[in-house]
Amino acid sequence: MTAAVTAISVSRVQVDLFRRMTAGEKSALVEQMFEESRELARCGIRERHPGYGLDEVEHALHRLWVGDALADKAWPNFTHLRP
């Protein structure tokens, strides 16, 4: 079996599993993936900026997700932290 055929087979199984999931199961899966992506982003921020504390990491994460302009409006008291 080639890699392309395997990928197609796996994709079909995955689509079938998604179709069988309830709306609540799909929602829980999306929430889990969202939280995992946020934690991965936090790890990257801590790697790039080991001196950041917990609040600074969270602020840098918000800046990464919403952009500088919105982050500055939402959190005007924070300094401009680089994600």
N, C-alpha and C positions, 0 to 999 in steps of 0.2 A: 504494500500500500504506500502511495506517495504522500508526501507532506500535505500537498494540496487536497487530496482525497480525505486524509485524516482530519484536516481543518474543517472541511465541509461536513463531515460526519459529526464532529464535535459540535459544530454550530447548530446542526439540526437537533441534536439531543438537547442542547442548551435552550433553543427556542421552544421545544416541546415542554421542557421543565418550566419555563416562564409562563407558558399558556396554562399549565395546570395549577399554578400558584393562585391563591386568593389575592384580592386587592390588599388585604392586611399584610400578607406575606411579602408581596412586592414592595409595599411601603416600608416594612421593616428592613428589607434588603437594601433599599435605597438609603435609608437612614444609616445603616451600618457602613455602607460604602462612603457616604459623606463624612462620617466621623473618622473613618480610617484615612481618608484623603487629608483631613485637617491635621491628624496626628503626624502623617508623613510630612506635611508642610512645616509643622512645628519642629520636627527633627531636623529638617533642612535649615530652618532659621537658627536653631541652637548650634548646628554645625558651623554655620557661617559667622555667627555672633555668640561665641561662648560666654561673653560677659553679660548678656541680657538676662535679667531676672524673669520670673514667671509673668508679671504684668507686661513687661517689655516684649516678651515672646508673643503674648496674646495680641498686643497692639500691632506688632509687626504682621501677625497673621491677618488681622482685620484689614490692615493697609494693603496686604497682598490680595485679599479677596475682593475688596470694594474699590480699591484705587486710592491714590493720594488725595484727590480733591474731596471725595466723600468722607474719607477717614478724617481729614482735617476739620470738616464741618461737624462730624459726629463726635469727635474727641479733640476739641480745641486745646485742651490743657496738656496733651501729650506732645512731646517733641517729635520731630519728623524722624522716625526710626526706619532704617532700611530693612526690608524683609530679606 
